[in-house]
Amino acid sequence: MLERKLYRLAVLTCVMGLLSIAVVIVSGTAYPEILFQVLAPIGLLLIFVSLVLYVFAWVLSVKKAIKSKDYLWVGLLLLVGIILLFRWCYIVNH
């Protein structure tokens, strides 16, 4: 139950962050303008918060799968998590 709420909250915060960044892009504002100074950091913060919420929801789904002894699902979730982590590390370092 908490896992679903975290996913929904993560999606909501990500959409709000993307919308605020889209407003900045569509309006064509640049650094000295107040719209850019307010909406761009808020959008980036909301996207970062959504990523953290996704990680918490993922950990809860792994925990739930371990409790229900669904080891194939646990292995799949961990494999996807490891692949995404290595992919992120590769992108950051290159």
C-alpha positions, 0 to 999 in steps of 0.5 A: 500500500505504501509502495503504491502511494510512493509511486503515485507521489513520485509520478506527481512530483516528477510531472510537476517538475517537468511542467515547471521546466517546460514553462521556462523553456516555452516562455523563453526566459533566461537567467536574469529573469525572475521566472527562470530564477524561481521555476528552474530550481523548483523544477529540478528539485521536484525531479530530484525528489521524485527520483528519491521517492522512486528509489524508496518505492523500489526498495519497498517492492523488493522488501515485499517480494522477499516477504512473500518469498517470490525470489524470482521477482526479487532477483529480477528487481535486483538485476534491473536495479544493478543494471540501472546503477551501472548505466548511470555510473557509466553515463556520469563518468563518460 
